[in-house]
């Protein structure tokens, strides 16, 4: 079965209507498959998602570092931390201004804290399995220096919000970003990074080109989020709804992607899982909620994943029969 790409675009034109979207990701490896556009289905998620094993511990599920927040934007850091914690990372460390430490300890006593001064010590960052940077970070000199240090570290990271805006003005940083990093722009951030576009069709073409050039995954956020992988294939996420149209949702998604990276998933798989369950949690809550907060959605993600696994007949080794 197939659909048209225009079904998933807010603005369609003749070019997009001619593009076929195939259902499912299994055809991506087929030599006879010509369409780069794929719609993610539940079967694809079941093929990617790994159940938790008996005798596992916090070290089994990785350590995420969230670098986010400024004096007036601590909430972004807390929401990203929520994405990591509720996404199942074994450990979550948050680097935010010291004035936000009380808020962090109050909201998430599970999270650890790293002083911003330690971020310049590259060796101290190598112990993390994933790094996410940008939400509420600001664009002042300190934030720029953080991005520069991450580039020097030469490890993949998830870049959102101000991290994207900083790299938009520093092409040298963007082009030297480690392969298999993940960029998570919304429409305006995408155009700031790659130039103005007249329609979504053109944005997708630029995303395909730049994902291949950078060797990165680009998560282009909208009601139907597009995950563009390092080969330029476009994976369309079908979950999500207008009830989620409130601030902070992207911050949660950033932490969620980092959580899956910490657990050993590839950049592509982590982005697929995070986008799918982020939207699906919103779909489940929208049954009884007219609108949702990002905090509500983050807390519901473990329930969504568990429900999905049960509906798929999957059980974790620790499940009681």
FENJORA-V476312 format. One record per residue. N is the residue number from 1. PHI is phi in whole degrees, -180 to 180 (none if undefined). NEAR is the number of other C-alpha atoms within 8 Angstrom. Layout:
# FENJORA-V476312
[[N:PHI:NEAR] [N:PHI:NEAR]]
This chain:
# FENJORA-V476312
[[1:none:4] [2:-148:7] [3:-133:9] [4:-97:12] [5:-58:13] [6:-61:12] [7:-65:6] [8:-114:7] [9:-111:10] [10:-71:6] [11:-132:7] [12:-109:11] [13:-138:8] [14:-59:6] [15:-65:7] [16:-69:11] [17:-65:11] [18:-84:8] [19:-90:11] [20:-88:11] [21:-110:13] [22:-88:11] [23:-86:11] [24:95:11] [25:-99:11] [26:-65:7] [27:-81:7] [28:-61:7] [29:-91:6] [30:-76:7] [31:-67:5] [32:-90:4] [33:-89:8] [34:-103:5] [35:-77:9] [36:-86:9] [37:-103:13] [38:-131:14] [39:-97:13] [40:-71:13] [41:-122:10] [42:-55:6] [43:-62:7] [44:-68:11] [45:-66:11] [46:-61:9] [47:-73:6] [48:-95:8] [49:-68:7] [50:-107:4] [51:-70:8] [52:-77:8] [53:-102:8] [54:-62:7] [55:68:4] [56:-81:8] [57:-145:7] [58:-59:9] [59:-70:9] [60:-75:8] [61:-118:13] [62:79:16] [63:-127:15] [64:-103:17] [65:-111:12] [66:-107:15] [67:-110:14] [68:-158:16] [69:86:17] [70:-134:11] [71:-53:8] [72:-106:5] [73:-134:10] [74:-65:13] [75:-57:8] [76:-62:13] [77:-66:17] [78:-66:11] [79:-69:15] [80:-66:17] [81:-62:15] [82:-60:15] [83:-60:17] [84:-70:17] [85:-67:14] [86:-72:12] [87:-80:13] [88:99:11] [89:-60:17] [90:-64:13] [91:-137:13] [92:-131:15] [93:-113:13] [94:-119:14] [95:-106:12] [96:-139:16] [97:-55:11] [98:-58:6] [99:-66:6] [100:-95:10] [101:-65:10] [102:-63:7] [103:-62:7] [104:-64:11] [105:-65:10] [106:-74:7] [107:-74:7] [108:-139:9] [109:-63:8] [110:-72:7] [111:-83:13] [112:-105:9] [113:-122:9] [114:-126:9] [115:-65:10] [116:-59:9] [117:-63:6] [118:-77:8] [119:-69:11] [120:-83:8] [121:-95:8] [122:-55:9] [123:-61:6] [124:-71:8] [125:-91:8] [126:-74:7] [127:-84:7] [128:-91:11] [129:-85:11] [130:-154:14] [131:-134:13] [132:-122:15] [133:-143:13] [134:131:15] [135:-58:15] [136:65:14] [137:-71:15] [138:87:9] [139:-127:11] [140:-80:6] [141:-57:6] [142:-61:7] [143:-67:11] [144:-62:10] [145:-63:8] [146:-63:10] [147:-64:10] [148:-61:9] [149:-66:11] [150:-66:9] [151:-63:12] [152:-66:6] [153:-65:7] [154:61:8] [155:-122:9] [156:-64:12] [157:-148:13] [158:-97:14] [159:-114:14] [160:-138:15] [161:51:13] [162:-65:12] [163:-63:15] [164:-67:14] [165:-65:12] [166:-67:10] [167:-69:12] [168:-65:11] [169:-97:7] [170:-131:8] [171:-59:8] [172:-62:7] [173:-72:11] [174:-59:9] [175:-73:7] [176:-104:7] [177:-62:11] [178:-62:10] [179:-59:9] [180:69:11] [181:-76:15] [182:-127:14] [183:-105:12] [184:-126:13] [185:-83:14] [186:-89:9] [187:-52:9] [188:-66:7] [189:-67:11] [190:-62:11] [191:-70:10] [192:-66:10] [193:-77:11] [194:-120:8] [195:102:7] [196:-66:6] [197:-129:8] [198:-81:5] [199:-156:8] [200:-68:11] [201:-57:11] [202:-68:9] [203:-62:9] [204:-63:9] [205:-67:8] [206:-66:9] [207:-60:11] [208:-63:14] [209:-64:9] [210:-74:8] [211:-62:16] [212:-69:12] [213:-65:7] [214:-86:10] [215:67:11] [216:-121:14] [217:-98:16] [218:-111:14] [219:-101:13] [220:-91:13] [221:-84:11] [222:-164:8] [223:-57:7] [224:-105:12] [225:-77:12] [226:-105:13] [227:-104:15] [228:-105:16] [229:-89:15] [230:-67:12] [231:-96:9] [232:89:12] [233:-78:11] [234:-108:13] [235:-106:13] [236:-96:12] [237:-87:13] [238:-91:11] [239:-92:12] [240:116:12] [241:-161:11] [242:-65:7] [243:-62:11] [244:-87:12] [245:-79:9] [246:-141:10] [247:-61:7] [248:98:10] [249:-62:11] [250:-67:7] [251:-63:14] [252:-63:16] [253:-61:13] [254:-59:15] [255:-66:17] [256:-68:14] [257:-59:16] [258:-62:16] [259:-62:17] [260:-70:15] [261:-61:13] [262:-62:15] [263:-83:13] [264:101:8] [265:-76:10] [266:-68:7] [267:-59:11] [268:-68:10] [269:-65:9] [270:-62:13] [271:-67:13] [272:-63:11] [273:-62:13] [274:-64:12] [275:-64:13] [276:-65:11] [277:-75:12] [278:-60:14] [279:-70:12] [280:-68:11] [281:-61:12] [282:-64:14] [283:-65:11] [284:-67:9] [285:-70:10] [286:-67:12] [287:-64:7] [288:-120:6] [289:-125:8] [290:-73:7] [291:-142:10] [292:-128:14] [293:-95:11] [294:-63:13] [295:-65:8] [296:-59:8] [297:-64:13] [298:-58:13] [299:-66:9] [300:-87:9] [301:-58:13] [302:-61:10] [303:-66:7] [304:-61:12] [305:-65:9] [306:-64:8] [307:-62:8] [308:-62:8] [309:-66:11] [310:-67:9] [311:-68:7] [312:-91:7] [313:81:6] [314:-88:8] [315:-133:8] [316:-79:9] [317:-66:8] [318:-91:7] [319:-64:6] [320:-86:3] [321:-89:2]]
